[in-house]
Amino acid sequence: MGLQQKIEAKEFVILAEMEPPKGADVSRMVKNAQKVKGMVDAFVVPEMSNAVMRMSSLGGAMILKSKGLETVMQLNCRDRNRLALQADLLAANGCGISNVMVVKGEDPGLGDHHQARGVYDLDLPELLAAIDGLQQGRDMAGIELNGAPEFLVGSTVEAGARDKSPELILDDINRLGQAGTRFFITPPLFDLAAIEPVWKRVNREKTTVIPTVLLLKSLGMARYIARNVNHTFIPDTLIERIQGAPDKVRECIEIASETIRTLKKEGFGGVQIATIGWEDKLPEILKRI
């Protein structure tokens, strides 16, 4: 059963983020993905996350697709104009990639090419409208296509953010949902209480919410996120738990696995597991679920 069928059937889906390489050697990416084939429903291929130049999401998704792995390609408003975005969508669908996720993209000044300029020709609602138009058989200029693509479309929502009210988050979900978004991926979630104000108001029959489960790498990483990242809340009890653990890496893996089990029990639509460079830890996390 494919990702779209599982979402439509309200089954718990497991997505794994798989960063493309910063270079042309894709062997590590492919090896890590193949290790969890059959344990993961689809691999989300980020489009230069944190504005760091890497192989494109389209390229990474095509490579994994060629190995028999289902993928979710990201589309980034930051880097391409409407011509290039539509062209990538048609190319992806022509290569058998039918799952896409639209994101705004971080400011280029945060990445490794500080002289890069953001494009932002389209915002998220406009990009979603463009995707809907392509699926109706016309491009943004109104010209008829020779064959219309079909997509399962996802996006992000800041559920659990400390600096945004639940009402505004729900407005975002409803607005993007009406524009064709079928699933929503949240920022990293470490405490169910952080997302509860939104979760208890969401229409679960119409909306699939997929929280991100981030694998912490160290006590220092946990402390940094707790102090500096507004859209992610890490409770003090979790930091103390890592601090007191004799094997901190193993404890972080267990925390990720526990979080996944909790989210499944609470009725969420699935999880996205983000390991940011530690993709080799995915098998251990998944085996503990």
C-alpha positions in Angstrom: 0.0 0.0 0.0 1.4 3.4 -1.0 1.6 6.5 1.0 -1.5 8.1 -0.4 -3.5 5.0 0.2 -2.3 4.7 3.8 -3.2 8.3 4.5 -6.6 7.9 2.9 -7.2 4.8 5.0 -6.2 6.7 8.2 -3.3 4.3 8.8 -0.3 5.4 10.8 2.5 6.3 8.3 6.2 6.5 8.9 8.2 9.0 6.9 12.0 9.3 7.2 13.9 12.4 6.2 16.8 11.5 3.9 19.2 14.4 3.2 20.8 14.3 -0.3 24.6 14.6 -0.3 26.6 17.8 -0.6 28.3 16.4 -3.6 27.8 13.8 -6.3 28.3 10.6 -4.2 24.9 9.2 -3.4 26.1 5.8 -2.1 25.6 6.7 1.6 22.1 8.1 1.1 21.1 5.0 -0.9 22.6 2.6 1.6 20.9 4.2 4.6 17.6 4.3 2.8 17.8 0.6 1.7 18.6 -0.5 5.3 15.0 0.5 6.3 13.2 -0.4 3.2 9.9 -2.0 4.2 10.0 -0.2 7.6 9.4 3.3 6.2 6.4 4.3 4.0 8.3 7.1 2.2 11.5 9.1 2.3 11.2 12.9 2.5 14.0 14.4 0.6 14.6 18.0 1.8 15.3 20.8 -0.6 18.5 22.4 0.7 17.3 22.7 4.3 18.8 25.5 6.4 19.7 27.1 3.0 22.8 24.9 2.7 23.6 24.0 -0.9 23.1 20.2 -1.6 21.9 18.0 -4.4 18.3 19.0 -5.2 15.3 17.3 -3.8 14.2 16.3 -7.3 17.6 14.6 -7.9 17.6 12.8 -4.6 14.0 11.7 -4.9 14.7 10.3 -8.5 17.7 8.4 -7.3 15.8 6.7 -4.4 12.8 6.1 -6.7 15.1 4.2 -9.1 16.0 1.9 -6.2 12.3 1.0 -5.6 11.8 3.4 -2.7 8.8 5.7 -2.3 9.7 9.4 -1.9 8.3 12.8 -1.0 9.9 15.6 -3.0 10.1 19.0 -1.4 9.3 22.2 -3.4 10.9 25.3 -2.0 9.5 28.8 -2.7 12.9 30.3 -1.8 15.0 29.1 -4.8 12.9 28.9 -7.9 10.4 31.1 -9.9 7.1 29.8 -11.2 8.6 28.5 -14.4 11.1 26.3 -12.7 8.7 25.1 -10.0 6.2 24.0 -12.6 8.9 22.4 -14.7 10.2 20.4 -11.6 6.7 19.2 -10.9 6.2 17.9 -14.4 9.6 16.3 -14.3 8.9 14.7 -11.0 5.6 13.2 -12.1 7.1 12.0 -15.3 9.7 10.1 -13.3 7.0 8.5 -11.2 7.2 10.8 -8.2 3.7 11.6 -7.0 4.2 12.9 -3.5 5.3 16.5 -3.0 5.7 18.7 0.0 5.7 22.5 -0.3 7.9 24.6 2.0 8.7 28.3 2.2 12.5 27.7 2.8 14.8 29.4 5.3 16.5 32.7 4.6 19.6 32.3 2.4 21.5 34.3 4.9 21.3 31.4 7.3 23.1 29.0 5.0 26.5 28.6 3.4 26.0 30.8 0.3 25.4 34.2 2.0 25.4 36.1 -1.4 22.5 34.0 -2.6 19.2 35.8 -3.1 15.8 34.4 -2.3 13.4 34.2 -5.2 10.0 33.9 -3.5 8.2 34.4 -6.8 5.3 32.4 -5.3 4.2 32.0 -1.7 2.8 28.8 -0.3 -0.9 29.4 -1.2 0.2 30.5 -4.8 2.3 27.4 -5.2 -0.5 25.2 -4.0 -2.8 26.9 -6.5 -0.2 26.3 -9.3 -0.1 22.5 -8.4 -3.9 22.4 -8.5 -3.9 24.1 -11.9 -1.4 21.6 -13.2 -3.6 18.7 -12.0 -6.5 20.3 -13.8 -4.5 20.3 -17.0 -3.3 23.9 -17.3 -0.1 25.8 -16.3 -0.1 29.2 -14.6 -0.4 31.0 -17.9 -3.6 29.1 -18.6 -2.0 27.0 -21.4 -3.3 23.4 -21.7 -0.9 20.7 -20.8 -0.2 17.5 -22.8 -1.2 15.2 -19.9 -2.0 16.4 -16.4 0.1 15.2 -13.4 -1.4 13.8 -10.2 0.0 14.5 -6.7 -0.4 13.9 -3.1 0.4 17.3 -1.6 1.7 18.0 1.9 3.0 21.1 3.6 4.3 22.3 7.0 2.4 23.8 9.9 3.9 25.3 13.1 1.8 23.3 15.5 3.5 23.3 18.9 5.2 26.7 18.3 5.5 28.8 21.4 5.2 32.1 19.6 2.0 31.4 17.6 -1.5 31.0 18.9 -3.5 27.8 18.3 -6.2 29.8 16.4 -3.6 31.2 13.9 -2.2 27.7 13.4 -5.7 26.3 12.8 -6.3 29.1 10.3 -3.2 28.1 8.4 -4.3 24.4 8.4 -7.7 25.3 7.1 -6.4 27.7 4.5 -3.8 25.3 3.1 -6.2 22.4 3.4 -8.7 24.2 1.2 -5.9 24.8 -1.3 -5.2 21.1 -1.7 -2.9 20.1 1.2 -3.6 16.5 2.3 -1.0 16.2 5.1 0.8 18.5 7.4 4.2 18.0 9.0 5.0 19.8 12.2 8.3 21.0 13.7 10.1 18.6 16.1 7.8 17.5 18.9 9.2 16.4 22.3 6.2 17.1 24.5 2.6 16.2 23.6 1.3 19.1 25.7 2.9 21.6 23.3 0.7 20.5 20.4 -2.5 19.6 22.4 -4.2 23.0 22.0 -4.1 22.6 18.2 -4.6 18.8 18.2 -7.8 18.9 20.2 -9.3 21.4 17.7 -8.3 19.7 14.5 -10.9 17.9 12.3 -9.1 14.5 12.3 -11.4 13.1 9.6 -10.2 15.7 7.1 -6.7 16.6 8.4 -3.7 14.3 8.7 -1.1 15.8 11.1 2.3 14.2 11.1 4.7 15.4 13.8 8.4 15.4 13.3 10.4 13.3 15.7 13.9 14.7 15.9 16.8 12.4 17.0 18.8 14.5 19.5 22.5 13.9 19.2 23.7 15.2 22.5 22.9 17.0 25.7 24.3 20.2 24.2 22.0 19.9 21.2 19.0 19.5 23.5 19.9 22.5 25.5 20.6 24.7 22.4 17.1 23.9 20.9 15.4 24.5 24.3 17.0 28.0 24.6 17.1 29.2 21.0 14.4 27.5 18.8 11.0 29.2 19.3 8.9 26.6 17.4 10.3 23.6 19.4 9.7 23.0 23.1 11.9 20.6 25.0 10.9 20.1 28.7 13.5 20.3 31.4 12.6 16.8 32.5 13.8 15.4 29.2 17.1 17.4 29.3 17.6 16.1 32.9 17.0 12.5 31.6 19.7 12.8 29.0 22.0 14.4 31.4 21.7 11.5 33.9 22.0 8.8 31.3 25.3 6.8 31.2 24.9 6.3 27.4 23.5 9.6 26.1 23.3 8.5 22.5 21.3 5.4 23.3 19.1 7.4 25.6 18.3 9.9 22.7 17.4 6.9 20.5 15.1 5.6 23.1 13.5 9.0 23.6 12.8 9.1 19.8 11.3 5.6 19.8 9.1 6.4 22.9 7.8 9.6 21.2 6.8 7.7 18.1 5.0 5.1 20.2 3.2 7.8 22.1 2.1 9.7 18.9 0.7 6.5 17.4 -1.2 5.8 20.6 -2.7 9.3 20.6 -4.1 8.9 17.1 -1.8 11.1 15.0 -1.5 10.4 11.3 2.1 9.3 11.4 5.6 10.6 12.1 8.4 12.1 10.2 11.7 10.9 11.7 14.5 13.5 11.3 18.1 12.3 12.1 20.1 15.1 10.4 23.2 13.2 9.4 22.6 10.2 11.7 20.5 8.3 9.1 22.4 5.1 10.1 20.5 5.2 13.4 17.2 4.8 11.7 17.1 1.0 11.9 17.7 1.1 15.7 14.9 3.6 16.2 12.4 1.7 14.1 13.2 -1.7 15.7 12.2 -0.2 19.1 8.8 0.9 17.9 
